[in-house]
Amino acid sequence: MKTIKYTSPITVLGVTFKDVREAIDHAIHGKPKGGVYVGEDSKRYPCFDFEDYATENRYFWNLVFARSRDELEAKLEALKKLPSNADYDKFTEEMAPMAYWGGDTHYGVVLTQDIGPAET
């Protein structure tokens, strides 16, 4: 496990994403980048009143990466079954390559060891 800034590039399976937001964009739109598929299991930040619901746009993000759509579907099925903590963190090295981001600019992106480059 390692942690990088949310604005840092992420290289996974030989493909570099500009930052975690680009990887999330590929997951949401279901479009692979350079043959790398990205899947997500996310949860919206808690909302407590009408103002929260009107303005809150942050999510907790669990991202998995795969070389094929079939591999991605299998990983997503397994990911959705994993337990999470209060921050919807399902991070596990067993799902490598995988990333978790708490969805706010003050959080780093947690990566499995097979993803780079790393910053400390």
N, C-alpha and C positions, 0 to 999 in steps of 0.2 A: 504494500500500500504506500502511496505517496500522494502529496497534495501540491497543486499548482494554483496560480492565480486564475480567476474566471476569464480573464482576458488573454491568457497564454494559449499558444497553439497546442493542439493535441494531435499527436501522430499515432495512429492505430492501424494495424495490419497494412502498414506501408503507405497509408494515405493521411495527409495532414489537413485537419480542420482548423480554420483561422482561430477559433475559440469554442468554448462550450456552447455558445448560442448558435453557432453554425451547425454543430452536431445536432442540437435540439431541432433546428429548422429542418434538417434532413429527416429526422425521426418523425416529426409532425406531418411532413408532406410525403413520406414514404419513398423518397428518392435516394438511391444509393449514390455515393461519391466514389468514383474510381473503383467500383466493384465492392465497396464496403457499405453494408446495410446498417442502419442505426434504428434501434427500437427504444421506446420509452415507456416507463410506468411512472406517472406523476400524480401529484395531489396538490390542490390549491391550498394556499395558506389559510389558516382558520379565519373565519369572519364572524363577528359578534353582533354587528348592528347594520342598519341600512347603509351607513357611510362606508363601512368596510366592504360590503358587497358592491358598492358603486365604484370604489377606487382601488381595491386590492387586485393586483395582477401578477403576484409572485406565486411560484410553484416550487415544490420539492421535486427534484428530477433524478430518477434512476435510469441510466442509459446502458444499453448493451449493444455490442457490435458483432457483426457476422459477415461471412464471405458469400452467403447465399440467402435468398428469401426463406427457404425451408429451415435453414439453421437459425435464422432470426426468429421465425415463428415458434420453434421449439424453445429457444431461450426466453422469449416473452412469456410463453405459457408457464415455464418454470419460475420466472421472475415474479409473476403475479401471485404465485402461491407462497412466496417467501414472507415471513413475518417482518414487520417494520417497527421502528421506534416512533416516538412522538413527532420526529421530523421526517417521517416517511422514508427513512434511510433503510434500504435493503441491501446495502453494499456487502459483497462477498467475493473473495478471490476465486471461488468455485465457478462463478459466472464469467470469468475473464474471457475476453477483455470487457471491462465494465467501468463505469464512472458514476459518481453521485455528486450532485450539486445542491446545496441548500437554497438556491434560488435568489439570493440577495448578494449585492456587491461586496459585502464584508466577509462572505464565505469563500473558501477555496474550493477547488474541484478535487475530489478524492478519486484516485485512479488505481487500477490494478497495476502490478509491477511491469506488465508487458506493454504499457502505453507510455509514450514519452512525448516531448521532452519534459523533464521535471525541473521545477524551481523550488528553492527552499526559502 
